[in-house]
Amino acid sequence: MYISFTGGKVSKESEDEVEKFLSEFLPRMRKLPGVVAIYHYYRPEFGDNSTVVVWKDRESLLAYRNGELIKEVAAFEKKHNQQITREAYPLTIVL
């Protein structure tokens, strides 16, 4: 399994639009082959959000990152001038 973390700052002006986009996007992402689980949270007091995705394997993660859905995310991030951090690691312990 693999786990990916995506996070970034959310301005007060765009917080509603970001959450609306993710509420529509994440259910579609959840249907991708190899997605085991998705967890998302927004911390308004800190002005940031994070999405954690558990993937079946590295190939599933790479298929997403090289696929069409990620292009929607990139366009949204560019439109809203968001600086996003993406990390992914092998998941070695599952309880």
WOKA-V129311 format. One record per residue. N is the residue number from 1. RES is the residue in one letter. PSI is psi in whole degrees, -180 to 180 (none if undefined). OMEGA is omega in radians with two decimals (999 if undefined). Layout:
# WOKA-V129311
N,RES,PSI,OMEGA
N,RES,PSI,OMEGA
This chain:
# WOKA-V129311
1,M,159,3.08
2,Y,153,3.07
3,I,135,3.12
4,S,147,3.13
5,F,128,3.07
6,T,127,-3.12
7,G,159,3.11
8,G,171,3.09
9,K,147,3.11
10,V,120,3.12
11,S,155,3.10
12,K,-36,-3.10
13,E,-28,-3.06
14,S,1,-3.04
15,E,-41,3.13
16,D,-41,-3.13
17,E,-38,3.10
18,V,-49,-3.13
19,E,-37,3.09
20,K,-46,3.12
21,F,-49,-3.10
22,L,-34,3.13
23,S,-25,3.08
24,E,-34,-3.06
25,F,-47,-3.02
26,L,-39,3.06
27,P,-34,3.08
28,R,-39,3.11
29,M,-38,-3.12
30,R,-26,-3.12
31,K,-8,3.14
32,L,146,3.06
33,P,134,3.07
34,G,-6,3.08
35,V,121,-3.14
36,V,-44,-3.12
37,A,153,3.06
38,I,133,3.08
39,Y,131,-3.14
40,H,141,3.03
41,Y,152,3.12
42,Y,133,3.13
43,R,90,-3.08
44,P,-32,-3.13
45,E,-21,3.11
46,F,-11,3.12
47,G,36,3.11
48,D,165,3.07
49,N,161,3.13
50,S,146,3.03
51,T,129,3.13
52,V,128,3.12
53,V,131,3.02
54,V,126,-3.10
55,W,148,3.09
56,K,-40,-3.10
57,D,172,-3.12
58,R,-36,-3.12
59,E,-38,3.11
60,S,-43,3.08
61,L,-47,-3.12
62,L,-35,3.09
63,A,-41,3.08
64,Y,-48,-3.08
65,R,-19,3.10
66,N,6,-3.05
67,G,-168,-3.07
68,E,-36,-3.06
69,L,-38,-3.13
70,I,-25,3.12
71,K,-34,3.07
72,E,-42,3.12
73,V,-46,-3.13
74,A,-42,3.12
75,A,-42,3.13
76,F,-45,3.13
77,E,-41,3.13
78,K,-45,-3.13
79,K,-36,-3.08
80,H,10,3.09
81,N,46,-3.13
82,Q,140,3.03
83,Q,115,-3.00
84,I,144,3.04
85,T,132,3.10
86,R,130,3.09
87,E,153,3.07
88,A,143,-3.08
89,Y,155,3.00
90,P,138,3.11
91,L,113,-2.99
92,T,-21,3.13
93,I,124,3.09
94,V,123,-3.12
95,L,none,999
